[in-house]
Amino acid sequence: MKIEKQPMTIVPFANANCNAWDFGNCNVVYDFLTADRMAKAQGKILVQHRHRRFSESH
């Protein structure tokens, strides 16, 4: 019998600067380490910032 893992919920960014995470109920965390610990305690993961580069030279 296979044991299926539940998909992890992603904690979204709270702002356009991508430096704060919104845990809901007006709970916004600006510190990455604190946000990461809170997400792990709740069985969630933090959304990751995507680095887009338009050129390899930049």
MODELLER restraints for C-alpha pairs under 7 A, 6 or more apart:
rsr = mdl.restraints
at = mdl.atoms
rsr.add(forms.Gaussian(group=physical.xy_distance, feature=features.Distance(at['CA:8:A'], at['CA:43:A']), mean=6.57, stdev=0.5))
rsr.add(forms.Gaussian(group=physical.xy_distance, feature=features.Distance(at['CA:8:A'], at['CA:44:A']), mean=5.34, stdev=0.5))
rsr.add(forms.Gaussian(group=physical.xy_distance, feature=features.Distance(at['CA:8:A'], at['CA:45:A']), mean=6.64, stdev=0.5))
rsr.add(forms.Gaussian(group=physical.xy_distance, feature=features.Distance(at['CA:9:A'], at['CA:44:A']), mean=4.85, stdev=0.5))
rsr.add(forms.Gaussian(group=physical.xy_distance, feature=features.Distance(at['CA:9:A'], at['CA:45:A']), mean=6.34, stdev=0.5))
rsr.add(forms.Gaussian(group=physical.xy_distance, feature=features.Distance(at['CA:10:A'], at['CA:44:A']), mean=5.73, stdev=0.5))
rsr.add(forms.Gaussian(group=physical.xy_distance, feature=features.Distance(at['CA:10:A'], at['CA:45:A']), mean=4.98, stdev=0.5))
rsr.add(forms.Gaussian(group=physical.xy_distance, feature=features.Distance(at['CA:10:A'], at['CA:46:A']), mean=5.57, stdev=0.5))
rsr.add(forms.Gaussian(group=physical.xy_distance, feature=features.Distance(at['CA:10:A'], at['CA:47:A']), mean=5.80, stdev=0.5))
rsr.add(forms.Gaussian(group=physical.xy_distance, feature=features.Distance(at['CA:11:A'], at['CA:21:A']), mean=6.48, stdev=0.5))
rsr.add(forms.Gaussian(group=physical.xy_distance, feature=features.Distance(at['CA:11:A'], at['CA:22:A']), mean=6.44, stdev=0.5))
rsr.add(forms.Gaussian(group=physical.xy_distance, feature=features.Distance(at['CA:11:A'], at['CA:23:A']), mean=6.26, stdev=0.5))
rsr.add(forms.Gaussian(group=physical.xy_distance, feature=features.Distance(at['CA:11:A'], at['CA:44:A']), mean=6.68, stdev=0.5))
rsr.add(forms.Gaussian(group=physical.xy_distance, feature=features.Distance(at['CA:11:A'], at['CA:45:A']), mean=6.02, stdev=0.5))
rsr.add(forms.Gaussian(group=physical.xy_distance, feature=features.Distance(at['CA:11:A'], at['CA:46:A']), mean=4.82, stdev=0.5))
rsr.add(forms.Gaussian(group=physical.xy_distance, feature=features.Distance(at['CA:11:A'], at['CA:47:A']), mean=5.77, stdev=0.5))
rsr.add(forms.Gaussian(group=physical.xy_distance, feature=features.Distance(at['CA:12:A'], at['CA:21:A']), mean=5.77, stdev=0.5))
rsr.add(forms.Gaussian(group=physical.xy_distance, feature=features.Distance(at['CA:12:A'], at['CA:22:A']), mean=5.83, stdev=0.5))
rsr.add(forms.Gaussian(group=physical.xy_distance, feature=features.Distance(at['CA:12:A'], at['CA:46:A']), mean=6.74, stdev=0.5))
rsr.add(forms.Gaussian(group=physical.xy_distance, feature=features.Distance(at['CA:12:A'], at['CA:47:A']), mean=5.54, stdev=0.5))
rsr.add(forms.Gaussian(group=physical.xy_distance, feature=features.Distance(at['CA:13:A'], at['CA:20:A']), mean=5.66, stdev=0.5))
rsr.add(forms.Gaussian(group=physical.xy_distance, feature=features.Distance(at['CA:13:A'], at['CA:21:A']), mean=4.36, stdev=0.5))
rsr.add(forms.Gaussian(group=physical.xy_distance, feature=features.Distance(at['CA:13:A'], at['CA:22:A']), mean=5.81, stdev=0.5))
rsr.add(forms.Gaussian(group=physical.xy_distance, feature=features.Distance(at['CA:13:A'], at['CA:47:A']), mean=6.80, stdev=0.5))
rsr.add(forms.Gaussian(group=physical.xy_distance, feature=features.Distance(at['CA:14:A'], at['CA:20:A']), mean=5.28, stdev=0.5))
rsr.add(forms.Gaussian(group=physical.xy_distance, feature=features.Distance(at['CA:14:A'], at['CA:21:A']), mean=4.85, stdev=0.5))
rsr.add(forms.Gaussian(group=physical.xy_distance, feature=features.Distance(at['CA:14:A'], at['CA:22:A']), mean=4.78, stdev=0.5))
rsr.add(forms.Gaussian(group=physical.xy_distance, feature=features.Distance(at['CA:14:A'], at['CA:28:A']), mean=6.69, stdev=0.5))
rsr.add(forms.Gaussian(group=physical.xy_distance, feature=features.Distance(at['CA:18:A'], at['CA:49:A']), mean=6.58, stdev=0.5))
rsr.add(forms.Gaussian(group=physical.xy_distance, feature=features.Distance(at['CA:19:A'], at['CA:30:A']), mean=6.08, stdev=0.5))
rsr.add(forms.Gaussian(group=physical.xy_distance, feature=features.Distance(at['CA:20:A'], at['CA:28:A']), mean=6.48, stdev=0.5))
rsr.add(forms.Gaussian(group=physical.xy_distance, feature=features.Distance(at['CA:20:A'], at['CA:29:A']), mean=5.48, stdev=0.5))
rsr.add(forms.Gaussian(group=physical.xy_distance, feature=features.Distance(at['CA:20:A'], at['CA:30:A']), mean=4.28, stdev=0.5))
rsr.add(forms.Gaussian(group=physical.xy_distance, feature=features.Distance(at['CA:21:A'], at['CA:28:A']), mean=5.62, stdev=0.5))
rsr.add(forms.Gaussian(group=physical.xy_distance, feature=features.Distance(at['CA:21:A'], at['CA:29:A']), mean=5.38, stdev=0.5))
rsr.add(forms.Gaussian(group=physical.xy_distance, feature=features.Distance(at['CA:21:A'], at['CA:30:A']), mean=6.59, stdev=0.5))
rsr.add(forms.Gaussian(group=physical.xy_distance, feature=features.Distance(at['CA:21:A'], at['CA:35:A']), mean=6.87, stdev=0.5))
rsr.add(forms.Gaussian(group=physical.xy_distance, feature=features.Distance(at['CA:22:A'], at['CA:28:A']), mean=4.63, stdev=0.5))
rsr.add(forms.Gaussian(group=physical.xy_distance, feature=features.Distance(at['CA:22:A'], at['CA:29:A']), mean=6.66, stdev=0.5))
rsr.add(forms.Gaussian(group=physical.xy_distance, feature=features.Distance(at['CA:29:A'], at['CA:35:A']), mean=5.86, stdev=0.5))
rsr.add(forms.Gaussian(group=physical.xy_distance, feature=features.Distance(at['CA:36:A'], at['CA:46:A']), mean=6.63, stdev=0.5))
rsr.add(forms.Gaussian(group=physical.xy_distance, feature=features.Distance(at['CA:39:A'], at['CA:45:A']), mean=5.50, stdev=0.5))
rsr.add(forms.Gaussian(group=physical.xy_distance, feature=features.Distance(at['CA:39:A'], at['CA:46:A']), mean=6.68, stdev=0.5))
